[in-house]
């Protein structure tokens, strides 16, 4: 039985057993190809430590995105991968439109009060996002923050990011990819040195 390693990421498949019955069949789709779906290591959801089962990790199929591909190829470290996920989460909050103020929410607040609460929550989220963007610019600069926004926020390709910086061709693409990896690495080092209080 494989014990869970707290430091192991989802792409560390060493010492994680293959599923006994194989992976389940997936529906036919252009998004369910061998290029898009890869095995990853996850914690066993059925393991119950109270019943005497040891917490273990198993393999499962997951859809792989850009950060997963970079981590799987060994181009970025686990810490850089986790920082990239956090950046993605903040960028998602930047683009999300609140559904507050809908007439069918079912609560008993006065509509004016509800609008004020939604506005306050939006302002609070905007302050948090601005603080995070300030932290990014302080540690990697404006250009690399823009690069992170293009790749992780807008989910555009490295080729498009390179073209937006005026760097076409193979050398420009390689330069842009290296800047992206370096930016994630710098942010991972900053978080390791200062912890969560860095923001």
PyMOL CGO cylinders between C-alpha atoms (Angstrom):
from pymol import cmd
from pymol.cgo import CYLINDER

trace = [
    CYLINDER, 0.00, 0.00, 0.00, 1.37, 3.43, -0.93, 0.3, 1, 1, 1, 1, 1, 1,
    CYLINDER, 1.37, 3.43, -0.93, 1.55, 6.10, 1.72, 0.3, 1, 1, 1, 1, 1, 1,
    CYLINDER, 1.55, 6.10, 1.72, 0.73, 9.68, 0.88, 0.3, 1, 1, 1, 1, 1, 1,
    CYLINDER, 0.73, 9.68, 0.88, 3.70, 12.00, 0.67, 0.3, 1, 1, 1, 1, 1, 1,
    CYLINDER, 3.70, 12.00, 0.67, 2.74, 15.53, 1.67, 0.3, 1, 1, 1, 1, 1, 1,
    CYLINDER, 2.74, 15.53, 1.67, 5.34, 17.06, -0.66, 0.3, 1, 1, 1, 1, 1, 1,
    CYLINDER, 5.34, 17.06, -0.66, 4.41, 15.04, -3.72, 0.3, 1, 1, 1, 1, 1, 1,
    CYLINDER, 4.41, 15.04, -3.72, 2.45, 16.87, -6.40, 0.3, 1, 1, 1, 1, 1, 1,
    CYLINDER, 2.45, 16.87, -6.40, -0.19, 15.49, -8.66, 0.3, 1, 1, 1, 1, 1, 1,
    CYLINDER, -0.19, 15.49, -8.66, 2.34, 14.81, -11.42, 0.3, 1, 1, 1, 1, 1, 1,
    CYLINDER, 2.34, 14.81, -11.42, 4.68, 12.75, -9.24, 0.3, 1, 1, 1, 1, 1, 1,
    CYLINDER, 4.68, 12.75, -9.24, 3.53, 9.27, -10.30, 0.3, 1, 1, 1, 1, 1, 1,
    CYLINDER, 3.53, 9.27, -10.30, 6.42, 7.36, -8.77, 0.3, 1, 1, 1, 1, 1, 1,
    CYLINDER, 6.42, 7.36, -8.77, 5.22, 4.81, -6.21, 0.3, 1, 1, 1, 1, 1, 1,
    CYLINDER, 5.22, 4.81, -6.21, 1.58, 5.39, -7.20, 0.3, 1, 1, 1, 1, 1, 1,
    CYLINDER, 1.58, 5.39, -7.20, 0.00, 2.13, -8.35, 0.3, 1, 1, 1, 1, 1, 1,
    CYLINDER, 0.00, 2.13, -8.35, -1.87, 1.69, -11.61, 0.3, 1, 1, 1, 1, 1, 1,
    CYLINDER, -1.87, 1.69, -11.61, -5.63, 1.18, -11.22, 0.3, 1, 1, 1, 1, 1, 1,
    CYLINDER, -5.63, 1.18, -11.22, -6.48, -2.50, -10.95, 0.3, 1, 1, 1, 1, 1, 1,
    CYLINDER, -6.48, -2.50, -10.95, -9.36, -2.33, -13.44, 0.3, 1, 1, 1, 1, 1, 1,
    CYLINDER, -9.36, -2.33, -13.44, -7.70, 0.26, -15.66, 0.3, 1, 1, 1, 1, 1, 1,
    CYLINDER, -7.70, 0.26, -15.66, -9.02, 3.72, -16.32, 0.3, 1, 1, 1, 1, 1, 1,
    CYLINDER, -9.02, 3.72, -16.32, -12.71, 4.17, -17.13, 0.3, 1, 1, 1, 1, 1, 1,
    CYLINDER, -12.71, 4.17, -17.13, -13.80, 4.75, -20.70, 0.3, 1, 1, 1, 1, 1, 1,
    CYLINDER, -13.80, 4.75, -20.70, -14.29, 8.42, -21.52, 0.3, 1, 1, 1, 1, 1, 1,
    CYLINDER, -14.29, 8.42, -21.52, -16.87, 9.80, -23.95, 0.3, 1, 1, 1, 1, 1, 1,
    CYLINDER, -16.87, 9.80, -23.95, -15.68, 10.44, -27.47, 0.3, 1, 1, 1, 1, 1, 1,
    CYLINDER, -15.68, 10.44, -27.47, -14.86, 14.10, -27.92, 0.3, 1, 1, 1, 1, 1, 1,
    CYLINDER, -14.86, 14.10, -27.92, -12.21, 16.28, -29.51, 0.3, 1, 1, 1, 1, 1, 1,
    CYLINDER, -12.21, 16.28, -29.51, -11.26, 17.29, -25.94, 0.3, 1, 1, 1, 1, 1, 1,
    CYLINDER, -11.26, 17.29, -25.94, -10.87, 13.71, -24.70, 0.3, 1, 1, 1, 1, 1, 1,
    CYLINDER, -10.87, 13.71, -24.70, -7.74, 12.73, -26.59, 0.3, 1, 1, 1, 1, 1, 1,
    CYLINDER, -7.74, 12.73, -26.59, -4.58, 11.15, -25.24, 0.3, 1, 1, 1, 1, 1, 1,
    CYLINDER, -4.58, 11.15, -25.24, -2.97, 14.57, -25.59, 0.3, 1, 1, 1, 1, 1, 1,
    CYLINDER, -2.97, 14.57, -25.59, -5.54, 16.27, -23.33, 0.3, 1, 1, 1, 1, 1, 1,
    CYLINDER, -5.54, 16.27, -23.33, -6.15, 13.53, -20.72, 0.3, 1, 1, 1, 1, 1, 1,
    CYLINDER, -6.15, 13.53, -20.72, -3.23, 12.24, -18.67, 0.3, 1, 1, 1, 1, 1, 1,
    CYLINDER, -3.23, 12.24, -18.67, -2.93, 10.20, -15.48, 0.3, 1, 1, 1, 1, 1, 1,
    CYLINDER, -2.93, 10.20, -15.48, -2.31, 12.17, -12.30, 0.3, 1, 1, 1, 1, 1, 1,
    CYLINDER, -2.31, 12.17, -12.30, -1.89, 11.18, -8.65, 0.3, 1, 1, 1, 1, 1, 1,
    CYLINDER, -1.89, 11.18, -8.65, -4.73, 12.05, -6.28, 0.3, 1, 1, 1, 1, 1, 1,
    CYLINDER, -4.73, 12.05, -6.28, -5.59, 11.14, -2.70, 0.3, 1, 1, 1, 1, 1, 1,
    CYLINDER, -5.59, 11.14, -2.70, -7.89, 8.14, -2.39, 0.3, 1, 1, 1, 1, 1, 1,
    CYLINDER, -7.89, 8.14, -2.39, -11.32, 9.51, -1.51, 0.3, 1, 1, 1, 1, 1, 1,
    CYLINDER, -11.32, 9.51, -1.51, -12.50, 6.17, -0.16, 0.3, 1, 1, 1, 1, 1, 1,
    CYLINDER, -12.50, 6.17, -0.16, -9.67, 5.79, 2.34, 0.3, 1, 1, 1, 1, 1, 1,
    CYLINDER, -9.67, 5.79, 2.34, -11.05, 6.05, 5.87, 0.3, 1, 1, 1, 1, 1, 1,
    CYLINDER, -11.05, 6.05, 5.87, -8.33, 6.32, 8.49, 0.3, 1, 1, 1, 1, 1, 1,
    CYLINDER, -8.33, 6.32, 8.49, -10.82, 5.59, 11.26, 0.3, 1, 1, 1, 1, 1, 1,
    CYLINDER, -10.82, 5.59, 11.26, -11.55, 2.20, 9.68, 0.3, 1, 1, 1, 1, 1, 1,
    CYLINDER, -11.55, 2.20, 9.68, -7.86, 1.31, 9.62, 0.3, 1, 1, 1, 1, 1, 1,
    CYLINDER, -7.86, 1.31, 9.62, -7.12, 2.19, 6.00, 0.3, 1, 1, 1, 1, 1, 1,
    CYLINDER, -7.12, 2.19, 6.00, -3.84, 3.97, 5.36, 0.3, 1, 1, 1, 1, 1, 1,
    CYLINDER, -3.84, 3.97, 5.36, -4.17, 7.18, 3.40, 0.3, 1, 1, 1, 1, 1, 1,
    CYLINDER, -4.17, 7.18, 3.40, -2.81, 6.48, -0.04, 0.3, 1, 1, 1, 1, 1, 1,
    CYLINDER, -2.81, 6.48, -0.04, -2.56, 8.00, -3.48, 0.3, 1, 1, 1, 1, 1, 1,
    CYLINDER, -2.56, 8.00, -3.48, -4.09, 6.53, -6.63, 0.3, 1, 1, 1, 1, 1, 1,
    CYLINDER, -4.09, 6.53, -6.63, -3.96, 7.37, -10.33, 0.3, 1, 1, 1, 1, 1, 1,
    CYLINDER, -3.96, 7.37, -10.33, -6.83, 9.12, -12.05, 0.3, 1, 1, 1, 1, 1, 1,
    CYLINDER, -6.83, 9.12, -12.05, -7.38, 10.74, -15.45, 0.3, 1, 1, 1, 1, 1, 1,
    CYLINDER, -7.38, 10.74, -15.45, -7.40, 14.54, -15.55, 0.3, 1, 1, 1, 1, 1, 1,
    CYLINDER, -7.40, 14.54, -15.55, -7.60, 17.16, -18.26, 0.3, 1, 1, 1, 1, 1, 1,
    CYLINDER, -7.60, 17.16, -18.26, -4.17, 18.74, -18.64, 0.3, 1, 1, 1, 1, 1, 1,
    CYLINDER, -4.17, 18.74, -18.64, -3.72, 22.48, -19.18, 0.3, 1, 1, 1, 1, 1, 1,
    CYLINDER, -3.72, 22.48, -19.18, -0.64, 24.62, -19.77, 0.3, 1, 1, 1, 1, 1, 1,
    CYLINDER, -0.64, 24.62, -19.77, 0.63, 24.61, -16.17, 0.3, 1, 1, 1, 1, 1, 1,
    CYLINDER, 0.63, 24.61, -16.17, 0.13, 20.84, -15.95, 0.3, 1, 1, 1, 1, 1, 1,
    CYLINDER, 0.13, 20.84, -15.95, 2.11, 20.33, -19.18, 0.3, 1, 1, 1, 1, 1, 1,
    CYLINDER, 2.11, 20.33, -19.18, 4.92, 22.54, -17.91, 0.3, 1, 1, 1, 1, 1, 1,
    CYLINDER, 4.92, 22.54, -17.91, 5.05, 20.66, -14.59, 0.3, 1, 1, 1, 1, 1, 1,
    CYLINDER, 5.05, 20.66, -14.59, 4.81, 17.24, -16.22, 0.3, 1, 1, 1, 1, 1, 1,
    CYLINDER, 4.81, 17.24, -16.22, 7.70, 18.08, -18.56, 0.3, 1, 1, 1, 1, 1, 1,
    CYLINDER, 7.70, 18.08, -18.56, 9.80, 19.18, -15.60, 0.3, 1, 1, 1, 1, 1, 1,
    CYLINDER, 9.80, 19.18, -15.60, 10.09, 22.73, -16.94, 0.3, 1, 1, 1, 1, 1, 1,
    CYLINDER, 10.09, 22.73, -16.94, 8.78, 24.25, -13.69, 0.3, 1, 1, 1, 1, 1, 1,
    CYLINDER, 8.78, 24.25, -13.69, 9.03, 23.11, -10.09, 0.3, 1, 1, 1, 1, 1, 1,
    CYLINDER, 9.03, 23.11, -10.09, 6.12, 22.08, -7.88, 0.3, 1, 1, 1, 1, 1, 1,
    CYLINDER, 6.12, 22.08, -7.88, 6.37, 25.43, -6.04, 0.3, 1, 1, 1, 1, 1, 1,
    CYLINDER, 6.37, 25.43, -6.04, 6.19, 27.32, -9.36, 0.3, 1, 1, 1, 1, 1, 1,
    CYLINDER, 6.19, 27.32, -9.36, 3.21, 25.20, -10.37, 0.3, 1, 1, 1, 1, 1, 1,
    CYLINDER, 3.21, 25.20, -10.37, 1.36, 26.04, -7.14, 0.3, 1, 1, 1, 1, 1, 1,
    CYLINDER, 1.36, 26.04, -7.14, 2.14, 29.76, -7.53, 0.3, 1, 1, 1, 1, 1, 1,
    CYLINDER, 2.14, 29.76, -7.53, 0.83, 29.59, -11.10, 0.3, 1, 1, 1, 1, 1, 1,
    CYLINDER, 0.83, 29.59, -11.10, -2.41, 28.01, -9.82, 0.3, 1, 1, 1, 1, 1, 1,
    CYLINDER, -2.41, 28.01, -9.82, -2.81, 30.79, -7.26, 0.3, 1, 1, 1, 1, 1, 1,
    CYLINDER, -2.81, 30.79, -7.26, -2.26, 33.42, -9.97, 0.3, 1, 1, 1, 1, 1, 1,
    CYLINDER, -2.26, 33.42, -9.97, -4.87, 31.72, -12.16, 0.3, 1, 1, 1, 1, 1, 1,
    CYLINDER, -4.87, 31.72, -12.16, -7.34, 31.80, -9.28, 0.3, 1, 1, 1, 1, 1, 1,
    CYLINDER, -7.34, 31.80, -9.28, -6.83, 35.53, -8.69, 0.3, 1, 1, 1, 1, 1, 1,
    CYLINDER, -6.83, 35.53, -8.69, -7.11, 36.27, -12.41, 0.3, 1, 1, 1, 1, 1, 1,
    CYLINDER, -7.11, 36.27, -12.41, -10.38, 34.33, -12.51, 0.3, 1, 1, 1, 1, 1, 1,
    CYLINDER, -10.38, 34.33, -12.51, -11.73, 36.53, -9.69, 0.3, 1, 1, 1, 1, 1, 1,
    CYLINDER, -11.73, 36.53, -9.69, -10.75, 39.57, -11.75, 0.3, 1, 1, 1, 1, 1, 1,
    CYLINDER, -10.75, 39.57, -11.75, -12.90, 38.52, -14.68, 0.3, 1, 1, 1, 1, 1, 1,
    CYLINDER, -12.90, 38.52, -14.68, -15.87, 37.07, -12.81, 0.3, 1, 1, 1, 1, 1, 1,
    CYLINDER, -15.87, 37.07, -12.81, -19.08, 39.05, -12.97, 0.3, 1, 1, 1, 1, 1, 1,
    CYLINDER, -19.08, 39.05, -12.97, -21.14, 38.89, -9.82, 0.3, 1, 1, 1, 1, 1, 1,
    CYLINDER, -21.14, 38.89, -9.82, -24.64, 37.46, -10.02, 0.3, 1, 1, 1, 1, 1, 1,
    CYLINDER, -24.64, 37.46, -10.02, -25.79, 39.54, -7.06, 0.3, 1, 1, 1, 1, 1, 1,
    CYLINDER, -25.79, 39.54, -7.06, -28.97, 41.53, -7.39, 0.3, 1, 1, 1, 1, 1, 1,
    CYLINDER, -28.97, 41.53, -7.39, -30.94, 38.90, -9.25, 0.3, 1, 1, 1, 1, 1, 1,
    CYLINDER, -30.94, 38.90, -9.25, -34.66, 39.04, -8.54, 0.3, 1, 1, 1, 1, 1, 1,
    CYLINDER, -34.66, 39.04, -8.54, -34.96, 35.30, -7.94, 0.3, 1, 1, 1, 1, 1, 1,
    CYLINDER, -34.96, 35.30, -7.94, -32.25, 34.77, -5.31, 0.3, 1, 1, 1, 1, 1, 1,
    CYLINDER, -32.25, 34.77, -5.31, -34.82, 33.94, -2.64, 0.3, 1, 1, 1, 1, 1, 1,
    CYLINDER, -34.82, 33.94, -2.64, -33.38, 35.94, 0.23, 0.3, 1, 1, 1, 1, 1, 1,
    CYLINDER, -33.38, 35.94, 0.23, -35.33, 38.45, 2.30, 0.3, 1, 1, 1, 1, 1, 1,
    CYLINDER, -35.33, 38.45, 2.30, -33.05, 41.45, 2.00, 0.3, 1, 1, 1, 1, 1, 1,
    CYLINDER, -33.05, 41.45, 2.00, -34.28, 44.78, 0.82, 0.3, 1, 1, 1, 1, 1, 1,
    CYLINDER, -34.28, 44.78, 0.82, -33.13, 45.26, -2.81, 0.3, 1, 1, 1, 1, 1, 1,
    CYLINDER, -33.13, 45.26, -2.81, -31.33, 48.49, -1.92, 0.3, 1, 1, 1, 1, 1, 1,
    CYLINDER, -31.33, 48.49, -1.92, -29.50, 46.80, 0.96, 0.3, 1, 1, 1, 1, 1, 1,
    CYLINDER, -29.50, 46.80, 0.96, -28.67, 43.85, -1.26, 0.3, 1, 1, 1, 1, 1, 1,
    CYLINDER, -28.67, 43.85, -1.26, -27.22, 46.18, -3.92, 0.3, 1, 1, 1, 1, 1, 1,
    CYLINDER, -27.22, 46.18, -3.92, -25.08, 47.90, -1.27, 0.3, 1, 1, 1, 1, 1, 1,
    CYLINDER, -25.08, 47.90, -1.27, -23.76, 44.55, -0.03, 0.3, 1, 1, 1, 1, 1, 1,
    CYLINDER, -23.76, 44.55, -0.03, -22.93, 43.48, -3.59, 0.3, 1, 1, 1, 1, 1, 1,
    CYLINDER, -22.93, 43.48, -3.59, -21.13, 46.79, -4.19, 0.3, 1, 1, 1, 1, 1, 1,
    CYLINDER, -21.13, 46.79, -4.19, -19.13, 46.45, -0.97, 0.3, 1, 1, 1, 1, 1, 1,
    CYLINDER, -19.13, 46.45, -0.97, -18.13, 42.90, -1.80, 0.3, 1, 1, 1, 1, 1, 1,
    CYLINDER, -18.13, 42.90, -1.80, -17.06, 44.03, -5.28, 0.3, 1, 1, 1, 1, 1, 1,
    CYLINDER, -17.06, 44.03, -5.28, -14.97, 46.84, -3.81, 0.3, 1, 1, 1, 1, 1, 1,
    CYLINDER, -14.97, 46.84, -3.81, -13.39, 44.44, -1.34, 0.3, 1, 1, 1, 1, 1, 1,
    CYLINDER, -13.39, 44.44, -1.34, -12.53, 41.99, -4.14, 0.3, 1, 1, 1, 1, 1, 1,
    CYLINDER, -12.53, 41.99, -4.14, -11.11, 44.83, -6.25, 0.3, 1, 1, 1, 1, 1, 1,
    CYLINDER, -11.11, 44.83, -6.25, -8.82, 45.90, -3.38, 0.3, 1, 1, 1, 1, 1, 1,
    CYLINDER, -8.82, 45.90, -3.38, -7.58, 42.32, -2.98, 0.3, 1, 1, 1, 1, 1, 1,
    CYLINDER, -7.58, 42.32, -2.98, -6.92, 41.98, -6.73, 0.3, 1, 1, 1, 1, 1, 1,
    CYLINDER, -6.92, 41.98, -6.73, -5.11, 45.34, -6.85, 0.3, 1, 1, 1, 1, 1, 1,
    CYLINDER, -5.11, 45.34, -6.85, -2.95, 44.34, -3.89, 0.3, 1, 1, 1, 1, 1, 1,
    CYLINDER, -2.95, 44.34, -3.89, -2.09, 41.07, -5.64, 0.3, 1, 1, 1, 1, 1, 1,
    CYLINDER, -2.09, 41.07, -5.64, -1.25, 42.85, -8.91, 0.3, 1, 1, 1, 1, 1, 1,
    CYLINDER, -1.25, 42.85, -8.91, 0.95, 45.28, -6.96, 0.3, 1, 1, 1, 1, 1, 1,
    CYLINDER, 0.95, 45.28, -6.96, 2.73, 42.29, -5.40, 0.3, 1, 1, 1, 1, 1, 1,
    CYLINDER, 2.73, 42.29, -5.40, 3.28, 40.78, -8.86, 0.3, 1, 1, 1, 1, 1, 1,
    CYLINDER, 3.28, 40.78, -8.86, 4.63, 44.02, -10.34, 0.3, 1, 1, 1, 1, 1, 1,
    CYLINDER, 4.63, 44.02, -10.34, 6.88, 44.57, -7.33, 0.3, 1, 1, 1, 1, 1, 1,
    CYLINDER, 6.88, 44.57, -7.33, 8.55, 41.18, -7.73, 0.3, 1, 1, 1, 1, 1, 1,
    CYLINDER, 8.55, 41.18, -7.73, 8.57, 40.44, -11.48, 0.3, 1, 1, 1, 1, 1, 1,
    CYLINDER, 8.57, 40.44, -11.48, 7.94, 43.83, -13.12, 0.3, 1, 1, 1, 1, 1, 1,
    CYLINDER, 7.94, 43.83, -13.12, 5.25, 45.11, -15.47, 0.3, 1, 1, 1, 1, 1, 1,
    CYLINDER, 5.25, 45.11, -15.47, 6.28, 43.10, -18.53, 0.3, 1, 1, 1, 1, 1, 1,
    CYLINDER, 6.28, 43.10, -18.53, 6.28, 39.75, -16.80, 0.3, 1, 1, 1, 1, 1, 1,
    CYLINDER, 6.28, 39.75, -16.80, 3.02, 40.60, -15.02, 0.3, 1, 1, 1, 1, 1, 1,
    CYLINDER, 3.02, 40.60, -15.02, 1.49, 41.32, -18.42, 0.3, 1, 1, 1, 1, 1, 1,
    CYLINDER, 1.49, 41.32, -18.42, 2.94, 38.04, -19.70, 0.3, 1, 1, 1, 1, 1, 1,
    CYLINDER, 2.94, 38.04, -19.70, 1.39, 36.14, -16.78, 0.3, 1, 1, 1, 1, 1, 1,
    CYLINDER, 1.39, 36.14, -16.78, -1.94, 37.85, -17.48, 0.3, 1, 1, 1, 1, 1, 1,
    CYLINDER, -1.94, 37.85, -17.48, -1.83, 36.92, -21.19, 0.3, 1, 1, 1, 1, 1, 1,
    CYLINDER, -1.83, 36.92, -21.19, -0.92, 33.28, -20.56, 0.3, 1, 1, 1, 1, 1, 1,
    CYLINDER, -0.92, 33.28, -20.56, -2.72, 32.48, -17.28, 0.3, 1, 1, 1, 1, 1, 1,
    CYLINDER, -2.72, 32.48, -17.28, -5.50, 35.08, -17.23, 0.3, 1, 1, 1, 1, 1, 1,
    CYLINDER, -5.50, 35.08, -17.23, -6.56, 35.24, -20.86, 0.3, 1, 1, 1, 1, 1, 1,
    CYLINDER, -6.56, 35.24, -20.86, -5.37, 31.66, -21.55, 0.3, 1, 1, 1, 1, 1, 1,
    CYLINDER, -5.37, 31.66, -21.55, -3.65, 32.59, -24.80, 0.3, 1, 1, 1, 1, 1, 1,
    CYLINDER, -3.65, 32.59, -24.80, -0.72, 30.67, -26.23, 0.3, 1, 1, 1, 1, 1, 1,
    CYLINDER, -0.72, 30.67, -26.23, 2.95, 31.50, -25.80, 0.3, 1, 1, 1, 1, 1, 1,
    CYLINDER, 2.95, 31.50, -25.80, 3.10, 32.31, -29.51, 0.3, 1, 1, 1, 1, 1, 1,
    CYLINDER, 3.10, 32.31, -29.51, 0.38, 34.95, -29.10, 0.3, 1, 1, 1, 1, 1, 1,
    CYLINDER, 0.38, 34.95, -29.10, 2.12, 36.35, -26.02, 0.3, 1, 1, 1, 1, 1, 1,
    CYLINDER, 2.12, 36.35, -26.02, 5.41, 36.56, -27.93, 0.3, 1, 1, 1, 1, 1, 1,
    CYLINDER, 5.41, 36.56, -27.93, 3.68, 38.36, -30.80, 0.3, 1, 1, 1, 1, 1, 1,
    CYLINDER, 3.68, 38.36, -30.80, 2.10, 40.86, -28.39, 0.3, 1, 1, 1, 1, 1, 1,
    CYLINDER, 2.10, 40.86, -28.39, 5.61, 41.76, -27.18, 0.3, 1, 1, 1, 1, 1, 1,
    CYLINDER, 5.61, 41.76, -27.18, 6.87, 42.06, -30.77, 0.3, 1, 1, 1, 1, 1, 1,
    CYLINDER, 6.87, 42.06, -30.77, 8.96, 38.89, -30.65, 0.3, 1, 1, 1, 1, 1, 1,
    CYLINDER, 8.96, 38.89, -30.65, 8.09, 36.66, -33.58, 0.3, 1, 1, 1, 1, 1, 1,
    CYLINDER, 8.09, 36.66, -33.58, 9.83, 33.50, -34.65, 0.3, 1, 1, 1, 1, 1, 1,
    CYLINDER, 9.83, 33.50, -34.65, 11.35, 30.61, -32.77, 0.3, 1, 1, 1, 1, 1, 1,
    CYLINDER, 11.35, 30.61, -32.77, 13.78, 32.74, -30.77, 0.3, 1, 1, 1, 1, 1, 1,
    CYLINDER, 13.78, 32.74, -30.77, 11.02, 35.10, -29.65, 0.3, 1, 1, 1, 1, 1, 1,
    CYLINDER, 11.02, 35.10, -29.65, 8.83, 32.15, -28.62, 0.3, 1, 1, 1, 1, 1, 1,
    CYLINDER, 8.83, 32.15, -28.62, 11.70, 30.56, -26.68, 0.3, 1, 1, 1, 1, 1, 1,
    CYLINDER, 11.70, 30.56, -26.68, 12.47, 33.89, -24.98, 0.3, 1, 1, 1, 1, 1, 1,
    CYLINDER, 12.47, 33.89, -24.98, 8.81, 34.33, -23.96, 0.3, 1, 1, 1, 1, 1, 1,
    CYLINDER, 8.81, 34.33, -23.96, 8.55, 30.80, -22.57, 0.3, 1, 1, 1, 1, 1, 1,
    CYLINDER, 8.55, 30.80, -22.57, 11.75, 31.30, -20.59, 0.3, 1, 1, 1, 1, 1, 1,
    CYLINDER, 11.75, 31.30, -20.59, 10.47, 34.62, -19.18, 0.3, 1, 1, 1, 1, 1, 1,
    CYLINDER, 10.47, 34.62, -19.18, 7.23, 32.90, -18.12, 0.3, 1, 1, 1, 1, 1, 1,
    CYLINDER, 7.23, 32.90, -18.12, 9.09, 30.10, -16.34, 0.3, 1, 1, 1, 1, 1, 1,
    CYLINDER, 9.09, 30.10, -16.34, 11.50, 32.54, -14.70, 0.3, 1, 1, 1, 1, 1, 1,
    CYLINDER, 11.50, 32.54, -14.70, 8.64, 34.72, -13.45, 0.3, 1, 1, 1, 1, 1, 1,
    CYLINDER, 8.64, 34.72, -13.45, 6.94, 31.73, -11.82, 0.3, 1, 1, 1, 1, 1, 1,
    CYLINDER, 6.94, 31.73, -11.82, 10.25, 30.64, -10.32, 0.3, 1, 1, 1, 1, 1, 1,
    CYLINDER, 10.25, 30.64, -10.32, 10.92, 34.10, -8.85, 0.3, 1, 1, 1, 1, 1, 1,
    CYLINDER, 10.92, 34.10, -8.85, 7.42, 34.25, -7.35, 0.3, 1, 1, 1, 1, 1, 1,
    CYLINDER, 7.42, 34.25, -7.35, 7.85, 30.77, -5.87, 0.3, 1, 1, 1, 1, 1, 1,
    CYLINDER, 7.85, 30.77, -5.87, 11.13, 31.84, -4.25, 0.3, 1, 1, 1, 1, 1, 1,
    CYLINDER, 11.13, 31.84, -4.25, 9.50, 35.00, -2.85, 0.3, 1, 1, 1, 1, 1, 1,
    CYLINDER, 9.50, 35.00, -2.85, 6.65, 32.99, -1.35, 0.3, 1, 1, 1, 1, 1, 1,
    CYLINDER, 6.65, 32.99, -1.35, 9.10, 30.49, 0.11, 0.3, 1, 1, 1, 1, 1, 1,
    CYLINDER, 9.10, 30.49, 0.11, 11.13, 33.29, 1.67, 0.3, 1, 1, 1, 1, 1, 1,
    CYLINDER, 11.13, 33.29, 1.67, 8.24, 35.38, 3.01, 0.3, 1, 1, 1, 1, 1, 1,
    CYLINDER, 8.24, 35.38, 3.01, 5.32, 32.95, 3.14, 0.3, 1, 1, 1, 1, 1, 1,
    CYLINDER, 5.32, 32.95, 3.14, 1.73, 34.10, 2.84, 0.3, 1, 1, 1, 1, 1, 1,
    CYLINDER, 1.73, 34.10, 2.84, 2.55, 37.47, 4.41, 0.3, 1, 1, 1, 1, 1, 1,
    CYLINDER, 2.55, 37.47, 4.41, 4.30, 38.51, 1.18, 0.3, 1, 1, 1, 1, 1, 1,
    CYLINDER, 4.30, 38.51, 1.18, 1.08, 39.91, -0.23, 0.3, 1, 1, 1, 1, 1, 1,
]
cmd.load_cgo(trace, "trace")
